[in-house]
């Protein structure tokens, strides 16, 4: 297909760490501009705000939104109404309703909207999904424990309203689980630990059930200074699937399905998918991971824990 | 159309106060059974649990679920898989995800699923929707203040996880607003007051925006011992719509659209709608009100207020 000029809106950590390199390697996309009041990429056209970018670069057909989620809706809507295809970095916003509105606007505009859940593009995911497809799920255990100081140093927005707290990594677990399971899940209990000086939970223990009633226990914690763990164990009527390192390593029924030690390629595959969606004039708006966060926050039991400071 | 035998599952307050009379007056439905471990209706077949009802009355084609929301999913799924049409009293469950799963199961089974938001059936609603259809919304104010001790005496489930607290009445406001507005809304801020001894909010102040950026302010309070208020004021480019008494009274642009003083007929219209859906083999699953609650609980700022006791 022909090359597509693309702008990154919000040129912060994830844009610089992941999107930039994936775009440089992409056979389809060309990074034509960045939009950010502070940061810029050397040698690339830079705009301080979306308005001036849209006005001055009418031929840039696609944008990747990497701003904090609190301002995504207005920018995404503006870009769609200006005829651009939109990729939303995770999480896609601060409310499920706003992303549903964007989905409708994209449809009305005949443009692509893509909620890019990067964990769904980890190397072991396709194999895991395929292996589970014809199995009956009997029990699920998810352990997602990491050190917020290491992965989000000083990022206060994560503990501000709408920042999701431990669900910021937890939503990656949901995005894998809902993608690979052949059956739907729903939350029945949630215990949410809020630091006394913060607005979002730092830890959550969740109970879910599959539609058929098989139990799932999820343990999300942002205070893990020891081994960083992003593991799932999915027991079925015919063996157990074990996923670790966030989807990089997967074994099932005693066999290794993926043994890569790193998540290399996640964003390459994201951009390949975005290109395919644009080519087909389709959207891919997967709201399940986000909905599970909202459900947990709606029905959860809240406890207060010690103050968190960087 | 031919008569349809129906069972009420969960024969508590709302079933006795509203569903029973509406079914007695219905030209289509016939109350064939109640399912409840404690309560029963005189002269109507009674079962203590859903299992025995489904086994013993295979010809009862429809059920209305009026249990507390915490156990809806399993019962609704069981009824759909047994080939029954299902009406869900509000709220339809404790998680948005479970209702989406039910929607899919109903589709697979070729059965009707109906999320009955009773406030959408208040007398003034059709006129309000019609009047707003071609207007541009400029500002919205919602005031929903009632006395929980008067309307939900001793109902501790409302303050238990999943009970929604002040969003139990607040969801009625959402159900009206999302039904009559010609444009989508999303939540941007929520201040949630939790009594120090309870698990759900007793009051909420919310800020929303329409897709086009017009502001909405919502005030939900469960501690109103004075005048009980269920009011909306929707300002547009061509006049203002005022709705009060939860949709019984509506005026717009200076004209009275509905002046009824009571909500008489809400449940008659709900059952007429359910009959029509069954006749057409359609479902009506409106998740917008529930999603707004989940969004508000996800992105809200929590404060602790004085203990609540009956």
Interface residues (C-beta under 8 A of the other chain):
Chain A: X73 X74 X77 X93 X94 X95 X96 X97 X98 X100 X101 X104 X105 X161 X162 X164 X184 X185 X186 X187 X188 X189 X190 X194 X199 X211 X213 X288 X291 X292 X293 X294 X295 X297 X298 X299 X300 X301 X302
Chain B: X73 X74 X77 X93 X94 X95 X96 X97 X98 X100 X101 X104 X105 X161 X162 X164 X184 X185 X186 X187 X188 X189 X190 X194 X199 X211 X213 X288 X291 X292 X293 X294 X295 X297 X298 X299 X300 X301 X302
